[in-house]
C-alpha cells in the first residue's frame, strides 16, 4: 500500500493575534510612517512593472539588502507580460474556485516568479516586490514564513506552494482574518488579508524582532508548521514537510531577517482576544506569554 502518511504533531497557538498584529503594524519599520513599505503599497505604484522606487523601499524598511544592479534588466523591460497576466483583482483568499482553476492562477504565478527570480533575487526579494504589485494575492515568501509553513526551498514553486497551502485553509481562516482586518482598520491600519496573515506567521518565528521580545512561541526543535484556525484562536499546526512542485523537500534555507530592532507590548488593551480552549493539553516549557505549543 502506498500513499501519503501524515503524522500529527503539537500545534503553535497564537492566543491573541489582534495584539500581535497591532504591535506589528504600529511598531515595525515596514509599516510605520509615510515612507514605509505599507504606505508605499497604498499608493499602488506602477502595478505592472518593476521600478527603482520598489527596490529602494524594500531595502529601507524590509531589510532586503538588494542591489539595484540585479534588478536593472527587469526595470528596463517596462511592463512585464507575466505581471500583466496576473489580474489585479485576484485575491488569495476571496477569488472563487472556478476562476482560480479556469485562469490557472498557480501556473500564472509560477511563470511570474520564475521571471523575477534570478541572480541576486531569490523568492524572498522577489515577493517583497511582487506583494507591492498584487497585495491581495502574493504574500512575502521569506524563509521564515516558508519554513514555518513546512515548505523548503527558495524557488518559484516554493512561493506557489505557500499560496496554495494558505488558500486550502481559507474557509477556516477568513472569518478571523476579516475580524482582524476590521479591528486594524479601526486603529488606522488598512491592510489586505494576505498582509495580515503574512505578518502573523512571520512574527510567530522566535528569531524575528517581535519573537525575541517574548510574545510569540519559541520553537524547541526543528519542526515545520502548517496553519489553520480553531474556534477561538489562530493556530499554527505542525504538518508533515511539504513538497514543492519542483521536487522533493530540501533542507531549510538560511533565514533572512526583516522587522524592527525592538517591540514593546503596545496595544495591550486590544479589544478582541482569541484565547485557546481550556481543554487543550499544554506542552510544558514550549511556550511564552502570548503563544504556545499544544497537542491537537
C-alpha positions in Angstrom: 0.0 0.0 0.0 1.3 3.5 -0.9 0.1 7.0 -0.3 0.7 10.0 1.9 1.4 9.4 5.6 0.6 12.4 7.8 1.9 12.4 11.4 0.1 14.6 13.9 2.4 16.8 16.0 2.0 19.6 18.5 0.5 22.9 17.5 1.7 26.5 17.9 -1.2 28.7 19.0 -1.2 32.5 18.9 -3.5 33.3 21.7 -4.0 37.0 20.8 -3.5 37.6 17.1 -5.0 41.0 17.3 -2.5 42.2 19.9 0.3 40.7 17.8 -1.0 42.3 14.6 -1.5 45.7 16.3 2.1 45.6 17.6 3.5 44.7 14.2 1.6 47.3 12.2 2.2 50.0 14.9 5.9 49.3 15.5 7.6 47.5 12.6 9.5 49.8 10.3 7.8 48.1 7.3 4.5 49.6 8.5 5.3 52.8 10.3 5.4 56.2 8.7 4.7 57.8 5.3 7.9 56.2 3.8 7.2 52.7 5.0 6.6 49.6 2.8 2.9 49.5 3.6 2.4 53.3 2.9 4.2 52.8 -0.4 1.9 49.9 -1.3 -1.1 52.1 -0.6 0.0 54.3 -3.4 -0.4 51.4 -5.9 2.9 52.3 -7.7 3.4 51.0 -11.3 1.3 47.9 -11.0 2.7 46.1 -14.0 6.4 47.0 -13.9 9.3 47.0 -11.5 10.7 50.4 -10.8 13.7 51.8 -8.9 11.5 53.0 -6.1 10.3 49.4 -5.4 13.9 48.4 -4.7 14.6 51.4 -2.5 11.6 50.7 -0.3 12.3 47.0 0.2 15.8 47.9 1.2 14.9 50.8 3.5 12.1 49.1 5.5 12.1 45.4 4.6 15.9 44.7 5.1 16.1 43.3 1.6 19.7 44.5 1.1 19.2 44.1 -2.6 21.5 45.6 -5.2 19.8 47.8 -7.8 22.1 46.2 -10.5 20.3 42.9 -10.0 17.0 44.5 -11.0 18.3 46.6 -13.9 17.1 44.2 -16.6 13.6 43.8 -15.1 13.3 47.6 -14.7 14.4 48.2 -18.3 11.6 46.0 -19.6 8.8 48.3 -18.5 5.5 46.4 -18.2 6.2 42.7 -17.7 3.9 40.5 -19.7 4.0 37.9 -16.8 2.8 40.5 -14.4 0.1 41.9 -16.7 -1.2 38.3 -16.8 -1.9 38.4 -13.1 -5.2 40.1 -12.7 -5.2 42.9 -10.2 -8.4 41.8 -8.6 -7.3 38.2 -7.9 -7.3 37.5 -4.2 -5.6 34.6 -2.4 -8.5 34.1 -0.1 -11.5 35.5 -1.9 -11.2 34.6 -5.6 -13.8 31.9 -6.4 -12.5 28.4 -7.1 -13.9 28.3 -10.7 -11.9 31.4 -11.6 -8.8 30.1 -9.8 -9.0 26.9 -11.9 -10.1 28.4 -15.2 -7.4 31.0 -15.2 -4.7 28.6 -13.9 -3.6 31.1 -11.3 -0.9 28.8 -9.8 0.7 28.4 -13.2 0.5 32.1 -14.0 2.1 32.9 -10.6 4.9 30.4 -11.1 5.7 31.9 -14.5 5.8 35.3 -12.9 8.0 34.2 -10.0 10.4 32.4 -12.4 10.8 35.6 -14.5 11.7 37.7 -11.5 13.9 35.2 -9.6 17.5 35.4 -10.8 21.0 36.3 -9.8 20.8 38.2 -6.5 17.0 37.8 -6.4 15.6 34.8 -4.5 12.0 34.2 -3.7 12.1 36.5 -0.6 13.3 39.6 -2.5 11.1 38.7 -5.5 7.9 38.5 -3.4 8.8 41.6 -1.4 8.5 43.5 -4.7 5.6 41.5 -6.1 3.5 41.9 -3.0 3.6 45.6 -3.8 2.1 44.9 -7.2 -0.5 42.4 -6.1 -1.1 42.9 -2.3 -4.3 40.8 -2.1 -2.7 37.8 -3.8 1.1 37.5 -3.2 2.5 37.2 0.3 6.1 37.9 1.2 7.6 34.4 0.9 10.8 34.8 3.0 12.5 31.7 4.6 10.9 32.3 8.0 7.4 32.1 6.5 8.2 29.2 4.2 9.9 27.3 7.0 7.1 27.8 9.5 4.7 26.5 6.9 6.8 23.4 6.2 7.8 24.5 2.7 11.5 24.1 1.9 13.4 25.7 -0.9 13.5 29.2 -2.3 12.3 28.6 -5.8 9.3 29.8 -7.8 7.5 26.6 -6.9 8.1 27.3 -3.1 6.2 30.6 -3.4 3.3 28.9 -5.3 3.2 26.1 -2.7 2.8 28.7 0.1 0.0 30.4 -1.7 -1.9 27.2 -2.5 -1.4 26.0 1.1 -2.9 29.2 2.5 -5.7 29.1 0.0 -6.6 25.5 1.0 -7.2 26.8 4.6 -9.2 29.9 3.6 -12.6 28.7 4.8 -11.2 28.3 8.3 -9.0 31.4 8.3 -11.0 34.1 6.5 -13.6 34.8 9.3 -10.9 35.6 11.8 -8.8 37.4 9.3 -11.7 39.7 8.3 -12.4 40.4 12.0 -8.7 41.3 12.5 -8.8 43.4 9.3 -11.8 45.4 10.7 -10.2 45.9 14.1 -6.9 47.0 12.5 -8.9 49.5 10.3 -10.5 50.9 13.5 -6.9 51.5 14.7 -5.9 53.2 11.5 -4.2 50.3 9.7 -5.7 49.4 6.4 -4.1 46.1 5.4 -5.0 43.2 3.0 -5.9 39.8 4.4 -2.7 38.5 2.8 -0.5 41.1 4.6 -2.2 40.4 7.9 -1.7 36.7 7.5 1.9 37.1 6.5 2.7 39.4 9.5 1.2 36.9 11.9 3.1 33.9 10.5 6.4 35.9 10.3 6.0 37.3 13.8 5.5 33.9 15.2 9.0 32.8 14.4 11.2 33.1 17.5 14.2 34.8 15.8 12.3 37.7 14.4 12.3 41.1 16.3 8.9 40.5 17.8 9.7 36.9 18.5 12.7 37.9 20.6 10.6 40.4 22.6 8.8 37.4 24.1 5.3 37.2 22.8 5.3 34.5 20.1 6.0 30.9 20.9 9.6 29.6 20.8 10.4 26.6 18.7 12.2 24.0 20.8 13.1 21.7 17.9 13.5 21.9 14.1 9.8 21.3 13.4 7.8 22.6 10.4 4.4 24.2 10.6 1.2 24.3 8.6 -1.6 26.6 9.6 -5.3 26.5 10.5 -7.8 28.3 12.7 -9.7 26.8 15.6 -12.9 28.1 17.0 -11.3 30.7 19.3 -7.7 31.3 18.2 -5.3 31.4 15.3 -3.4 28.1 15.3 -0.2 27.1 13.6 -0.4 23.4 13.1 2.8 21.5 12.6 2.4 19.5 9.4 4.5 17.0 7.6 7.1 18.5 5.4 5.5 19.7 2.2 7.0 19.1 -1.3 7.0 21.8 -3.9 6.2 21.1 -7.5 9.9 21.3 -8.3 10.7 18.1 -6.5 11.4 16.7 -3.0 11.9 18.8 0.1 15.2 20.4 0.6 17.0 21.4 3.9 15.7 24.6 5.4 17.2 27.8 3.8 19.1 30.4 5.7 16.8 32.8 7.4 16.6 36.4 6.1 15.5 38.9 8.6 13.0 41.8 8.4 11.4 43.9 11.0 12.1 46.3 13.8 15.0 46.3 16.3 12.7 46.1 19.2 9.0 46.0 20.0 7.2 46.8 23.3 3.9 45.5 24.5 1.9 48.3 22.8 -1.8 47.8 22.2 -2.2 45.6 25.2 -5.8 46.8 25.6 -6.8 45.4 22.2 -10.5 44.8 22.1 -10.5 41.2 20.9 -8.7 38.2 22.2 -8.6 34.7 20.8 -7.9 32.5 23.9 -7.3 28.8 23.4 -9.7 26.2 24.6 -9.2 25.2 28.2 -9.4 21.6 27.3 -6.1 21.7 25.3 -3.2 20.0 26.9 -0.1 22.2 27.3 3.3 21.1 26.1 5.4 22.0 29.1 8.2 24.6 28.6 7.4 25.2 25.0 5.5 28.4 25.0 5.7 32.0 26.1 3.2 34.6 27.3 1.4 35.1 24.0 1.5 31.7 22.3 2.5 28.1 23.0 2.8 24.6 21.8 -0.2 22.4 22.5 -1.3 19.0 21.4 -4.2 18.7 18.9 
